[in-house]
Amino acid sequence: MARRLEDARILMYSHDTFGLGHLRRCRAIAHALVEDYRGLNILIISGATIAGAFDYRARVDFVKIPSVIKLRNGEYTSLASHIDLHETLKMRESSIRHTAETFQPDIFIVDKEPMGLKGEVEDTLAYLKARGTVLVLGLREVMDAPHLLDAEWKRNGIMQKIDQYYDSVWVYGPPDFYDPLVGLDVPASLRRKMDFVGFLQRSVSKGKSSINARKDNYLLVTTGGGGDGSDLVHDVMNAYEADPTLTQKALIVLGPYMPAAERAKLVQKGEAIPYIEVIEFDNHMEELIDGATGVVAMGGYNTYCEILSFDKPALIVPRVKPREEQLLRAQRASALGLVDMLLPEQSADPTIMSEALKRLPSRLPPSKSGSNMHLEGLDHISQTVGRWIDGRASHLSLVAE
């Protein structure tokens, strides 16, 4: 039974420059919290171009800030080509601050980028800290290769700023899977603020269902947002073209951020392969994963949570640059027996890919790996939030001990 909270407010920030991961993670947390607590209102600030393509539960809403996109080389550019990056960032920064001033949240949760994109959240963090809002940084269980993350954070003095502003750091994974700050010099005061909450469990949303839902046996091939997913889709299609004995049906979801020229090429290529169906996007991915016999993916955080939540055999072909996050996650999950993994150069060999695809439906699901999957992240977050909001009378900023 949902507990009543009197007008509690949570603001979330999701910078979203490349892909859907940050927004989908924020949305999963927001939906779990409003289900547990009546009277709680959540507002998500998002830079995702397609923030409006998803359904939101009652008492969860979003504010769209101007979109900035991250190029494959890691640089940023404005989505609106007539506005320069500097102006776009100024607009974003003032929108974030204005939203915080108007909404007056009890808790502010920042996803992954401690000071926001190019530091755009720091001003808002300082403002909210002064008025006693609990400030939470949410980190994926794997951030990046330690030397890359260390260099990026040192350039901007991030470690000291996290310690200065944040009351709590939630790590969205169990402590025995991976430590996002491994190899970095982390002050003891910051370590004390870290809470490994567990993976964020996913479920199929009640009510509205996917127009692409199927009842047959199919492999689901998903590249998340799809911005850099075309190589994996080509590899799967090449395996089908090269091996006439590969007759397992496959549903391929290209993702909304796949460049139009790549998308057109893959749709056309897929039409010539009888066992393959290609779709561009589905905002109910949980349902498609739940219905699949196995999943082929690059292994971003959300897809990984879904593979574990729905207990699906999975083949992961991780992205290896500019970030090594997917590679590190896949190597760890593969070592624990949770998934099968191919490196991109193996995936590009049609014989290797074909054999991996044929093996997948009979692979044991992750639950049979002997590893405890710790899918209690949403429950853990909900209990923590309830405790903090109960303590509001004794001043919220003191409860994030």
C-alpha positions in Angstrom: 0.0 0.0 0.0 1.4 3.4 -1.0 2.3 5.7 2.0 1.1 9.3 2.0 3.7 12.0 2.0 2.5 15.5 2.3 3.7 17.5 -0.7 7.2 16.1 -0.9 9.1 17.1 -4.1 12.0 15.5 -5.9 13.8 17.1 -8.8 16.0 15.0 -11.0 18.6 16.0 -13.6 19.5 14.0 -16.7 21.9 15.6 -19.2 21.2 13.1 -22.0 23.5 14.0 -24.8 24.0 10.6 -26.4 21.4 7.8 -26.1 18.5 7.2 -23.7 20.2 5.7 -20.7 20.1 8.6 -18.3 16.4 9.5 -18.9 15.3 5.9 -18.7 17.1 5.4 -15.4 15.6 8.6 -13.9 12.2 7.5 -15.1 12.5 4.0 -13.6 13.4 5.6 -10.2 10.7 8.2 -10.4 7.9 5.7 -11.3 9.0 3.4 -8.4 8.9 6.3 -5.9 5.5 7.7 -6.9 4.1 4.2 -6.7 5.4 3.9 -3.1 4.5 7.4 -1.9 1.2 9.2 -2.6 1.7 13.0 -2.3 5.2 12.8 -3.8 5.8 14.9 -6.9 8.8 14.3 -9.2 10.1 16.6 -12.0 12.8 15.4 -14.3 15.0 17.9 -16.1 16.1 16.3 -19.4 18.1 17.2 -22.4 16.9 14.1 -24.4 15.4 15.1 -27.7 12.7 12.5 -27.3 11.9 12.9 -23.7 8.3 13.3 -24.7 8.1 10.0 -26.5 7.8 8.1 -23.2 4.8 7.6 -20.9 5.0 9.2 -17.5 3.0 8.2 -14.5 0.8 10.6 -12.6 2.9 13.0 -10.4 5.9 12.5 -12.7 6.6 15.1 -15.2 9.6 16.4 -17.2 11.1 19.8 -18.2 12.9 19.7 -21.6 16.0 21.8 -21.8 17.7 22.6 -25.2 19.4 19.5 -26.6 23.2 19.2 -26.9 24.5 16.1 -28.7 27.7 14.3 -28.1 29.5 13.3 -31.2 31.3 10.0 -31.6 34.7 11.6 -30.8 33.3 12.7 -27.4 32.9 16.4 -28.4 29.6 18.3 -28.0 27.5 20.4 -30.4 24.1 22.1 -30.2 21.3 20.2 -31.8 19.9 23.5 -33.1 22.6 24.3 -35.7 21.8 28.0 -35.7 22.6 28.4 -32.0 26.1 28.0 -30.8 27.1 25.7 -28.0 27.9 28.4 -25.6 24.5 30.0 -25.9 22.8 26.7 -25.6 24.6 25.9 -22.4 23.7 29.3 -21.0 20.0 28.6 -21.8 20.2 25.2 -20.2 22.0 26.5 -17.1 19.4 29.2 -16.5 16.5 26.8 -17.1 17.8 24.4 -14.6 18.3 27.1 -12.0 14.9 28.6 -12.7 13.2 25.2 -12.4 14.9 24.5 -9.0 13.8 28.0 -7.7 10.2 27.5 -8.8 9.8 23.8 -7.8 11.7 24.1 -4.5 12.6 20.4 -4.2 13.2 18.5 -0.9 15.7 16.2 -2.8 17.7 16.9 -5.9 19.1 13.8 -7.7 21.8 14.3 -10.4 22.4 11.5 -12.8 26.0 10.6 -13.6 27.5 14.0 -14.4 28.4 15.5 -10.9 28.4 19.1 -12.0 26.2 18.6 -15.0 27.2 19.0 -18.7 30.1 21.4 -18.8 29.4 22.4 -15.2 25.8 23.6 -15.9 24.4 22.3 -12.6 26.9 23.7 -10.1 25.1 27.0 -9.7 21.9 25.2 -8.9 23.7 22.8 -6.5 25.1 25.8 -4.5 21.6 27.4 -4.4 19.8 24.3 -3.3 22.5 23.4 -0.7 22.1 26.8 0.9 18.3 26.2 1.3 18.7 22.7 2.8 17.8 20.4 -0.1 19.3 16.9 0.1 21.7 16.6 -2.8 22.2 13.1 -4.3 24.6 12.0 -7.1 23.6 8.8 -8.8 26.4 6.9 -10.5 26.3 3.9 -12.8 28.0 0.9 -11.3 30.6 1.3 -14.1 31.6 4.8 -15.2 34.7 4.4 -17.4 38.2 3.1 -17.4 39.9 4.5 -14.3 42.6 6.4 -16.2 40.0 8.1 -18.4 37.6 9.0 -15.6 40.5 10.2 -13.4 41.9 12.5 -16.1 38.4 13.9 -16.8 37.6 14.6 -13.2 41.0 16.0 -12.3 40.7 18.5 -15.1 37.6 19.9 -13.5 38.3 19.3 -9.8 35.3 17.0 -9.7 36.2 14.8 -6.7 36.5 17.8 -4.3 33.2 19.3 -5.7 31.3 16.0 -5.1 32.5 16.0 -1.5 31.7 19.7 -1.1 28.1 19.7 -2.5 26.6 16.2 -2.2 25.1 14.6 0.8 24.9 11.1 -0.7 26.2 9.2 -3.7 24.1 6.3 -4.9 25.8 3.6 -6.9 23.3 1.8 -9.1 24.8 -1.7 -8.5 25.9 -4.1 -5.8 29.3 -3.6 -4.1 30.6 -7.0 -5.3 29.9 -6.3 -9.0 32.0 -3.2 -9.7 33.2 0.0 -8.0 32.7 3.0 -10.3 35.6 4.9 -8.6 38.0 2.0 -8.6 41.6 3.2 -9.2 40.8 6.8 -8.2 42.0 8.6 -5.1 38.7 8.9 -3.2 38.7 11.0 0.0 37.5 9.0 3.0 34.7 11.6 3.6 33.3 10.8 0.1 33.6 7.1 0.5 31.4 7.4 3.6 28.7 9.0 1.5 28.6 6.2 -1.1 25.7 3.8 -0.9 25.7 0.8 -3.3 22.0 0.4 -3.8 21.9 -2.6 -6.2 20.7 -2.8 -9.8 17.5 -1.1 -10.7 14.9 -3.8 -11.4 12.6 -3.3 -14.4 9.1 -4.5 -15.0 6.6 -4.4 -17.9 4.3 -1.4 -17.5 0.7 -2.2 -16.8 -1.9 -1.1 -19.3 -0.5 0.2 -22.5 1.4 -2.4 -24.5 3.9 -2.4 -27.3 2.5 -2.4 -30.8 5.5 -4.6 -31.7 4.7 -7.3 -29.0 5.0 -10.8 -30.4 4.1 -14.3 -29.3 6.7 -16.3 -31.3 10.3 -17.2 -30.4 12.6 -14.4 -31.4 15.9 -12.9 -30.5 15.8 -9.2 -29.7 18.6 -7.2 -31.0 18.9 -3.8 -29.4 21.5 -1.0 -29.5 19.8 1.3 -26.9 19.6 4.8 -28.4 21.3 3.5 -31.6 23.6 6.5 -32.1 26.5 4.1 -32.5 24.7 0.9 -32.9 24.8 0.3 -36.7 28.0 -1.9 -36.6 26.3 -4.5 -34.3 23.2 -4.6 -36.5 25.3 -5.0 -39.7 27.2 -7.8 -37.9 23.9 -9.7 -37.1 22.6 -9.3 -40.6 25.9 -10.4 -42.1 25.8 -13.5 -40.0 22.3 -14.3 -41.4 23.4 -13.7 -44.9 26.5 -15.9 -44.6 24.8 -18.9 -42.8 21.7 -20.5 -44.3 21.4 -22.7 -41.2 20.7 -19.6 -39.0 16.9 -19.6 -39.1 16.2 -18.2 -35.6 13.8 -15.2 -36.0 15.2 -11.9 -34.9 13.5 -8.6 -34.0 16.0 -5.7 -34.5 15.3 -2.3 -32.8 17.5 0.3 -34.4 17.0 3.1 -31.8 15.8 6.7 -32.2 19.3 8.2 -32.4 20.6 6.1 -35.3 21.6 8.5 -38.2 19.0 8.5 -40.9 21.3 7.3 -43.7 22.4 4.3 -41.6 18.8 3.5 -40.6 17.7 3.5 -44.2 20.6 1.2 -45.2 19.8 -1.3 -42.5 16.0 -1.3 -43.1 16.7 -2.1 -46.7 19.3 -4.8 -45.9 16.9 -6.4 -43.4 14.1 -6.6 -45.9 16.1 -9.1 -47.9 16.5 -11.5 -44.9 13.4 -13.6 -44.3 14.0 -14.3 -40.6 14.6 -10.6 -39.6 12.1 -7.9 -38.7 13.5 -4.3 -38.3 11.8 -1.6 -36.4 13.1 1.9 -35.6 12.0 2.5 -32.0 9.7 1.2 -29.2 9.0 3.1 -26.0 8.0 -0.2 -24.3 11.3 -2.0 -24.6 10.7 -3.9 -21.4 7.9 -5.8 -23.0 10.0 -6.7 -26.0 12.8 -8.0 -23.8 10.4 -9.9 -21.6 9.0 -11.7 -24.7 12.3 -12.5 -26.2 14.1 -15.9 -26.2 17.4 -14.2 -25.9 18.9 -10.7 -26.2 21.7 -9.3 -28.4 22.9 -5.9 -27.2 25.8 -3.5 -26.6 25.2 -3.7 -22.9 24.5 -0.2 -21.7 23.3 0.0 -18.1 19.5 -0.1 -18.7 19.6 -3.0 -21.1 21.7 -4.9 -18.6 19.2 -4.3 -15.8 16.5 -5.5 -18.2 18.4 -8.7 -19.1 18.8 -9.4 -15.4 15.2 -8.4 -14.4 13.6 -10.6 -17.1 16.3 -13.3 -16.7 17.2 -13.6 -20.4 20.1 -15.3 -22.1 22.2 -12.5 -23.6 25.0 -11.9 -26.0 26.8 -8.6 -25.4 29.0 -6.8 -28.0 30.2 -3.8 -26.1 31.3 -0.4 -27.4 35.0 0.1 -26.7 35.4 3.8 -27.3 35.3 6.7 -26.5 34.2 5.3 -23.1 35.1 1.8 -21.9 32.1 1.5 -19.7 30.3 -1.1 -21.8 33.5 -3.2 -22.2 34.2 -3.2 -18.5 30.6 -4.2 -17.6 30.6 -7.0 -20.2 33.9 -8.4 -19.1 32.8 -8.5 -15.5 29.3 -9.9 -16.3 30.9 -12.5 -18.6 33.4 -13.5 -15.9 30.5 -14.1 -13.5 28.8 -16.2 -16.1 25.8 -13.8 -16.4 26.2 -13.2 -20.2 28.2 -14.2 -23.3 30.5 -11.6 -24.8 32.1 -10.9 -28.2 34.5 -8.1 -28.8 33.6 -5.9 -31.8 36.3 -7.6 -34.0 34.9 -11.0 -33.2 31.3 -9.9 -33.8 32.4 -8.6 -37.3 33.3 -12.2 -38.3 30.0 -13.7 -39.7 31.1 -17.2 -38.7 31.7 -16.3 -35.1 28.6 -14.2 -34.8 26.4 -16.9 -36.4 27.6 -19.6 -34.0 27.1 -17.2 -31.0 23.5 -16.5 -32.2 22.7 -20.2 -32.7 24.0 -21.0 -29.2 22.0 -18.1 -27.5 18.5 -19.6 -27.2 19.8 -22.7 -25.3 22.1 -20.7 -23.0 21.2 -20.8 -19.3 19.6 -17.6 -18.0 21.6 -15.3 -15.7 19.8 -16.6 -12.6 21.5 -20.0 -13.1 25.0 -18.5 -13.1 25.4 -18.9 -9.4 25.9 -15.1 -9.0 23.5 -13.2 -6.8 22.1 -10.4 -9.0 21.0 -7.9 -6.3 18.1 -6.4 -8.1 16.9 -4.4 -5.1 18.0 -0.9 -6.1 14.5 0.6 -6.4 13.4 -0.8 -3.1 16.6 0.5 -1.4 16.2 4.0 -2.9 12.5 4.1 -1.8 13.3 3.2 1.8 16.1 5.8 1.9 13.8 8.6 0.4 11.1 7.7 2.9 13.5 8.0 5.8 14.8 11.3 4.6 11.3 12.8 4.0 10.1 11.6 7.4 13.0 13.5 8.9 12.2 16.8 7.2 11.0 18.3 10.4 14.5 17.8 11.8 15.9 19.6 8.8 16.5 17.6 5.6 20.1 18.4 5.0 21.2 16.6 8.2 19.6 13.3 7.3 21.8 12.2 4.5 24.4 11.1 6.9 
